[in-house]
């Protein structure tokens, strides 16, 4: 993974495309690499370890029994 301030490598881009199941023509990869790198720059600048979690993560259990919330939609 590229460090903050570094550009996204072509190998990283190809790995992301494979993971997302996206097919992009080879001739467009450099443009997509620059666009994705620019889009990820603000996220890479954030130190996620410095952000304190204030609530537990929400989980979803599709096997759980439905209970009414009183909203009238049951």
ABEGO torsion letter per residue (X at the ends): XBBBGBBBBAAAAAAAAAAAGBBBBAAAAAAAAAAAAAAAAAAAABBAAABBBABBBBBBBAABBBBBAGAGBX
